[in-house]
Amino acid sequence: LEDPRVAEVVLAAYPHMEPDLQPRAIELLTQRTAWSKPLLAAVAEKKIPANALSINHVRKLMASKDPDVLKQVKEHWGTLRTERNPQREKVVAEMKDLLNRTKGDPRAGVPVFKKLCAQCHKMYGEGQEVGPDITHDGRANFDLLLSNVFDPSLVIGVAYQATNVVTVQGRALTGLLVEDSPKRVVLKLQGGKLETIPRDDVDVLTISKVSLMPEDVEKQLKPQEIADLFAFLTLDKPPGDPAARKIPGTPNPR
Protein backbone atom coordinates (compact mmCIF):
# COMPACT_ATOMS: atom_id res chain seq x y z
CA LEU A 1 0.00 0.00 0.00
CA GLU A 2 3.00 2.31 0.32
CA ASP A 3 3.75 1.85 -3.39
CA PRO A 4 4.23 5.34 -4.90
CA ARG A 5 2.75 4.02 -8.15
CA VAL A 6 -0.66 4.32 -6.49
CA ALA A 7 -0.21 8.09 -6.56
CA GLU A 8 0.91 7.99 -10.19
CA VAL A 9 -2.23 6.12 -11.23
CA VAL A 10 -4.56 8.37 -9.23
CA LEU A 11 -2.94 11.60 -10.42
CA ALA A 12 -3.03 10.46 -14.06
CA ALA A 13 -6.74 9.71 -13.74
CA TYR A 14 -7.59 12.82 -11.69
CA PRO A 15 -8.34 15.23 -14.60
CA HIS A 16 -10.79 12.72 -16.07
CA MET A 17 -12.63 11.90 -12.83
CA GLU A 18 -16.19 13.00 -12.15
CA PRO A 19 -16.15 16.15 -9.96
CA ASP A 20 -17.64 14.30 -6.98
CA LEU A 21 -14.81 11.71 -7.10
CA GLN A 22 -11.93 14.19 -7.18
CA PRO A 23 -12.14 15.09 -3.45
CA ARG A 24 -11.96 11.38 -2.61
CA ALA A 25 -8.79 11.09 -4.68
CA ILE A 26 -7.24 14.01 -2.79
CA GLU A 27 -8.34 12.46 0.52
CA LEU A 28 -6.60 9.20 -0.42
CA LEU A 29 -3.36 10.85 -1.50
CA THR A 30 -3.03 12.86 1.71
CA GLN A 31 -3.03 9.70 3.83
CA ARG A 32 0.52 8.50 3.13
CA THR A 33 3.78 10.38 2.71
CA ALA A 34 4.71 8.29 -0.34
CA TRP A 35 1.53 9.54 -2.03
CA SER A 36 1.54 13.07 -0.62
CA LYS A 37 4.85 13.95 -2.25
CA PRO A 38 3.64 13.32 -5.84
CA LEU A 39 0.42 15.18 -4.98
CA LEU A 40 2.39 18.20 -3.77
CA ALA A 41 4.60 18.00 -6.87
CA ALA A 42 1.45 18.12 -9.03
CA VAL A 43 0.29 21.21 -7.11
CA ALA A 44 3.71 22.85 -7.60
CA GLU A 45 3.54 22.11 -11.33
CA LYS A 46 -0.04 23.50 -11.41
CA LYS A 47 -1.39 20.19 -12.68
CA ILE A 48 -3.74 20.25 -9.69
CA PRO A 49 -4.92 23.61 -8.32
CA ALA A 50 -3.91 24.33 -4.73
CA ASN A 51 -7.55 25.05 -3.85
CA ALA A 52 -8.45 21.46 -4.76
CA LEU A 53 -7.10 20.68 -1.29
CA SER A 54 -9.33 21.88 1.52
CA ILE A 55 -7.89 23.31 4.72
CA ASN A 56 -8.49 19.95 6.40
CA HIS A 57 -6.49 18.15 3.71
CA VAL A 58 -3.62 20.58 4.30
CA ARG A 59 -3.85 20.17 8.08
CA LYS A 60 -3.50 16.44 7.57
CA LEU A 61 -0.36 16.95 5.48
CA MET A 62 1.03 19.07 8.31
CA ALA A 63 0.86 16.00 10.56
CA SER A 64 3.62 14.46 8.45
CA LYS A 65 7.06 14.04 9.98
CA ASP A 66 8.68 14.33 6.56
CA PRO A 67 10.58 17.65 6.27
CA ASP A 68 10.08 17.85 2.49
CA VAL A 69 6.30 17.55 2.85
CA LEU A 70 6.23 20.18 5.60
CA LYS A 71 8.39 22.53 3.52
CA GLN A 72 6.12 22.25 0.48
CA VAL A 73 2.99 22.72 2.57
CA LYS A 74 4.41 25.94 4.01
CA GLU A 75 5.40 27.17 0.54
CA HIS A 76 1.91 26.65 -0.88
CA TRP A 77 -0.34 27.41 2.09
CA GLY A 78 1.79 29.16 4.71
CA THR A 79 0.99 28.62 8.39
CA LEU A 80 -2.48 27.29 9.17
CA ARG A 81 -4.54 27.78 12.29
CA THR A 82 -5.33 24.82 14.51
CA GLU A 83 -8.37 26.58 15.99
CA ARG A 84 -11.40 28.37 14.59
CA ASN A 85 -10.57 31.52 12.65
CA PRO A 86 -12.51 34.46 14.16
CA GLN A 87 -12.29 36.22 10.79
CA ARG A 88 -14.88 33.77 9.44
CA GLU A 89 -17.58 36.19 10.64
CA LYS A 90 -16.32 38.62 8.00
CA VAL A 91 -16.52 35.89 5.34
CA VAL A 92 -20.11 35.12 6.39
CA ALA A 93 -21.00 38.80 5.91
CA GLU A 94 -19.29 38.89 2.49
CA MET A 95 -21.12 35.76 1.35
CA LYS A 96 -24.43 37.17 2.57
CA ASP A 97 -23.81 40.27 0.46
CA LEU A 98 -22.94 38.10 -2.56
CA LEU A 99 -26.13 36.05 -2.19
CA ASN A 100 -28.24 39.18 -1.75
CA ARG A 101 -27.20 40.38 -5.21
CA THR A 102 -26.55 37.15 -7.16
CA LYS A 103 -29.39 35.01 -8.45
CA GLY A 104 -28.75 31.27 -8.39
CA ASP A 105 -30.23 28.29 -10.20
CA PRO A 106 -31.22 25.45 -7.83
CA ARG A 107 -30.87 22.82 -10.56
CA ALA A 108 -27.34 24.04 -11.32
CA GLY A 109 -26.67 23.81 -7.59
CA VAL A 110 -27.22 20.03 -7.55
CA PRO A 111 -23.87 19.12 -9.23
CA VAL A 112 -22.10 21.68 -7.01
CA PHE A 113 -23.58 19.95 -3.96
CA LYS A 114 -22.48 16.54 -5.27
CA LYS A 115 -18.94 17.80 -5.89
CA LEU A 116 -18.44 19.69 -2.64
CA CYS A 117 -20.91 18.59 0.02
CA ALA A 118 -22.07 15.05 -0.77
CA GLN A 119 -18.73 13.58 0.35
CA CYS A 120 -19.94 14.07 3.93
CA HIS A 121 -23.59 15.14 3.85
CA LYS A 122 -26.78 13.49 2.69
CA MET A 123 -29.67 15.53 1.29
CA TYR A 124 -32.90 14.16 -0.14
CA GLY A 125 -31.40 10.67 0.07
CA GLU A 126 -28.22 11.43 -1.91
CA GLY A 127 -24.71 11.72 -0.50
CA GLN A 128 -22.74 10.22 2.39
CA GLU A 129 -23.78 10.32 6.04
CA VAL A 130 -20.51 11.38 7.67
CA GLY A 131 -21.80 14.73 8.89
CA PRO A 132 -25.47 15.52 9.58
CA ASP A 133 -28.18 14.67 7.05
CA ILE A 134 -29.05 18.22 6.05
CA THR A 135 -32.43 17.36 4.58
CA HIS A 136 -33.89 18.38 7.94
CA ASP A 137 -30.85 19.55 9.90
CA GLY A 138 -29.00 22.88 9.87
CA ARG A 139 -31.32 24.67 7.43
CA ALA A 140 -34.01 26.10 9.72
CA ASN A 141 -33.36 29.56 8.29
CA PHE A 142 -31.01 31.30 5.88
CA ASP A 143 -28.69 32.84 8.49
CA LEU A 144 -28.20 29.49 10.24
CA LEU A 145 -27.39 27.80 6.93
CA LEU A 146 -24.98 30.59 5.98
CA SER A 147 -23.11 30.24 9.28
CA ASN A 148 -23.01 26.44 9.08
CA VAL A 149 -21.48 26.55 5.60
CA PHE A 150 -18.97 29.38 5.98
CA ASP A 151 -18.15 29.22 9.71
CA PRO A 152 -18.51 25.49 10.46
CA SER A 153 -16.26 25.55 13.53
CA LEU A 154 -18.37 28.15 15.35
CA VAL A 155 -20.54 25.41 16.85
CA ILE A 156 -19.50 21.74 16.58
CA GLY A 157 -21.80 19.04 17.90
CA VAL A 158 -20.05 16.47 20.10
CA ALA A 159 -20.94 13.70 17.65
CA TYR A 160 -19.25 15.58 14.81
CA GLN A 161 -15.90 16.52 16.32
CA ALA A 162 -13.08 15.46 14.03
CA THR A 163 -10.45 13.02 15.27
CA ASN A 164 -6.89 13.04 13.91
CA VAL A 165 -4.85 9.83 13.91
CA VAL A 166 -1.21 9.40 12.94
CA THR A 167 -0.02 5.80 12.73
CA VAL A 168 3.41 4.50 13.64
CA GLN A 169 3.97 4.08 9.89
CA GLY A 170 3.37 7.82 9.42
CA ARG A 171 -0.08 7.55 7.86
CA ALA A 172 -2.36 10.52 8.69
CA LEU A 173 -6.14 10.13 8.90
CA THR A 174 -8.93 12.50 9.87
CA GLY A 175 -12.53 11.48 10.43
CA LEU A 176 -15.34 10.98 12.90
CA LEU A 177 -14.56 8.60 15.74
CA VAL A 178 -16.78 5.53 15.49
CA GLU A 179 -14.92 3.27 17.93
CA ASP A 180 -12.04 3.72 20.36
CA SER A 181 -11.24 0.45 22.12
CA PRO A 182 -8.12 -1.28 23.46
CA LYS A 183 -7.99 -3.32 20.25
CA ARG A 184 -8.74 -0.77 17.55
CA VAL A 185 -9.74 2.71 16.48
CA VAL A 186 -12.39 3.11 13.79
CA LEU A 187 -12.85 6.38 11.88
CA LYS A 188 -15.51 7.35 9.38
CA LEU A 189 -13.68 9.22 6.63
CA GLN A 190 -14.81 11.67 3.99
CA GLY A 191 -16.87 9.70 1.49
CA GLY A 192 -18.31 7.48 4.23
CA LYS A 193 -15.55 4.85 4.31
CA LEU A 194 -14.89 3.17 7.67
CA GLU A 195 -11.16 2.91 8.40
CA THR A 196 -10.00 0.47 11.09
CA ILE A 197 -6.60 1.05 12.71
CA PRO A 198 -5.22 -1.55 15.14
CA ARG A 199 -4.60 0.15 18.49
CA ASP A 200 -0.92 -0.90 18.41
CA ASP A 201 -0.53 1.03 15.13
CA VAL A 202 -1.79 4.32 16.61
CA ASP A 203 1.04 6.73 17.36
CA VAL A 204 -0.98 9.91 18.01
CA LEU A 205 -4.72 10.42 18.47
CA THR A 206 -6.10 13.92 19.01
CA ILE A 207 -9.51 15.59 18.94
CA SER A 208 -9.49 18.52 16.54
CA LYS A 209 -10.61 21.97 17.68
CA VAL A 210 -12.00 22.64 14.21
CA SER A 211 -14.83 21.03 12.29
CA LEU A 212 -14.30 18.15 9.89
CA MET A 213 -16.05 20.42 7.40
CA PRO A 214 -13.46 22.76 5.84
CA GLU A 215 -13.71 26.50 6.46
CA ASP A 216 -12.62 27.57 2.99
CA VAL A 217 -15.64 26.62 0.87
CA GLU A 218 -15.68 30.05 -0.78
CA LYS A 219 -12.16 29.47 -2.15
CA GLN A 220 -13.20 26.25 -3.88
CA LEU A 221 -16.13 27.72 -5.81
CA LYS A 222 -16.79 30.56 -8.23
CA PRO A 223 -19.31 33.21 -7.10
CA GLN A 224 -22.00 31.87 -9.43
CA GLU A 225 -21.44 28.33 -8.13
CA ILE A 226 -21.94 29.62 -4.58
CA ALA A 227 -25.20 31.28 -5.65
CA ASP A 228 -26.36 28.09 -7.40
CA LEU A 229 -25.45 25.94 -4.39
CA PHE A 230 -27.42 28.17 -2.05
CA ALA A 231 -30.37 28.30 -4.44
CA PHE A 232 -30.46 24.51 -4.02
CA LEU A 233 -29.78 24.43 -0.27
CA THR A 234 -32.39 27.06 0.55
CA LEU A 235 -35.27 25.06 -0.94
CA ASP A 236 -37.18 22.93 1.54
CA LYS A 237 -37.82 20.31 -1.15
CA PRO A 238 -35.91 19.14 -4.24
CA PRO A 239 -35.84 21.45 -7.28
CA GLY A 240 -38.74 20.70 -9.56
CA ASP A 241 -41.10 19.82 -6.72
CA PRO A 242 -44.05 22.21 -7.18
CA ALA A 243 -44.44 22.37 -3.39
CA ALA A 244 -40.84 23.57 -2.86
CA ARG A 245 -40.51 26.81 -0.89
CA LYS A 246 -37.52 28.86 0.23
CA ILE A 247 -36.46 28.54 3.86
CA PRO A 248 -37.14 31.62 6.05
CA GLY A 249 -34.88 34.62 5.49
CA THR A 250 -33.66 33.59 2.03
CA PRO A 251 -32.85 36.68 -0.09
CA ASN A 252 -34.55 37.17 -3.44
CA PRO A 253 -32.03 38.85 -5.79
CA ARG A 254 -33.31 40.14 -9.10
Summary of the structure (lengths in Angstrom):
residues: 254
radius of gyration: 18.6
end to end distance: 53.0
largest distance: 59.1
contacts: 771
relative contact order: 0.16
helix: 43%
strand: 17%
